[in-house]
Amino acid sequence: QVQLVESGGGLVQAGGSLRLSCAASGGTLSNYNMGWFRQAPGKEREFVASINWNGGRTDYADSVKGRFTISRDNAKNTVSLQMNSLSPEDTAVYYCAADLRGDVYPKRVYSAYRYWGQGTQVAVSS
């Protein structure tokens, strides 16, 4: 099974940028569609973005469309999330997730993703 480790979180001022990375091991990344989710205190985990197994298709939540960009490098077993124009509403723990690729893409429901990282904290100050 694949193991996922996120990095790149931190504290940034509103309007700033961060780049999150997700490193995968123990599996072939091209076997998975990948997603990013986030969870703010007291709120449910929500979908942020996803990318299909070969990077040819992407999907974004309306709240991040035009500001965030998901990408992947299967040769390096990494998935990234470039986050620009950050606002305090983006403050959350961000999780990388993997869904064994199949016939259905995209998927926005977190229960559809079988493998998860431990999360990385993003805090945006006003």
N, C-alpha and C positions, 0 to 999 in steps of 0.2 A: 504494500500500500504506500501511497505517496505521503511524505511529511512536508509540511509547509511552515516556513518561518518568515514573518514580516519584519521589516525594518524601515527606518526613515521617518518615523513620527517625531513630533517635537512641538515646541511652542513657537508660534509665529503671529505677527501682527495682522490685523485685517488688511486684505488687499495683497498679502504676500503669497508665496508659493511653497509647496513641499512636493517631494517625489517619494512615494512609497515603493518599496520593492518587496517581492515575495519570492523566496528561494525554495525550490522544490527538490526533494531528494527521495530516493527509494522507489522511483517510478519514472516512466517516460512521459514527460510533460505533454507531448503531442497526443497522448491518449485522453486528454482532459480538456473540457471547456472550463474556463476559469472565471471567477467572479470576485468582486470586492463588495463587502457589506460593511455597515457601520452601526454602532449602537451608542447612543448618548445616554447619560444617566436618567433612569426612570422611564426610558422609552424602549420600544421593541427594536430588534435588529432590523435594519432596512437595507434594501438593495441599493447599490451605488452604480456599479458598472459590471459588464461582463464582456468576454471575448471568446470567440469560438476556437476550436483546437488549432487551426492554422493561422489565426489572426485575420482572416478575411472578413469577419463580421464582428461588429461590436454593438453594444446596447447600453444605454445610459438612463438613469433616473432623470426625470424632468428637472429636478432641483440642481443637478450638476451638469446638465448638458451645456456644452459650449465653454465650460470652465475646466472640466476634468477630461483627461485622455488616458485610456487604458491601452497597454501594448504588451507584447510578449516576445521573448526570444527563446524558442524551443531548444536551440543549440546550447544555450547557457542555462536552460531550465529556470528561467526567471519570468516573472510577470511584474509589470510596473503600473503605477497609477500616478500620473502627473496632475497635480492639483494647483490651479491658478485662481487668482481673485478670491482667495479664501475669506470667509466671513465667520463670525462667532457661531452661526448656526451649523457650521461644519464640524464643530468640536464634538469628538466622539472617539471611541476605540474602533479602529479599522481592522477588518478581518479579511484575509485572503481565503478563498475556498475553491475546491476542485470538484467537478462533476464529470464522471466518466462519460465520454462523448457518445452520443447516440443519435436518434433521429430528430430529437426536439432541441431546438435552439431558437431564441434565447429562453432562459429560465430566470425568473426574478424571485422565486420563492426560496427562502433559505433552506427549507427542509429538503430541497432537491439536491443540495450539495452535500456530498458524503464526507469530504475531508476538509479540515479547517486548521488554520494557524492559530497561534495564541493571541494574536492581536497586537496592534501598536497604537499608542495614544497620540491623538492629534488635538492640540488645543490652540484656538485662535482667539487672540485678545482684541478687544475693540479700541 
